Amino acid sequence: LKSHSRGGWQRIRHEAAAMSFSYSPSFFQHFPKYHAPHLKPGQEHTDPLDTLKPQCLVHCSSWLSEYNQCVTRISMRTDGKGDCKGQFEELTMCQDHCIAHEIFGHMK
């Protein structure tokens, strides 16, 4: 949009300035804390993963022992080579698979 008169440009600049918003770092700080409707007042939400992870780790005990054996072998090496990424990945995949089957039973 071009304006040939001097007053036209000033009007466009004034409209643009009126539409701009100033940045306020405290913009999102005034919202009330969310309270889940299925919890009683004062009751805190507990993460079901905190209970499922140890249970599933017991379920994956064979992968856990393989990982621990690898860590022991690697820590005894003096050349600093080797890692247990593969064993750790197998352990976490087993744990994630177990958690995936159990987690939806804890949803409300």
Secondary structure by P-SEA (a helix, b strand, c coil): cccccaaaaaaaaaaaaaabbbbbccccccccccccccccccbbbbbaaaaaaaaaaaaaaaaaaaaaaaaaaaaacccccccaaaaaaaaaaaaaaaaaaccccccc
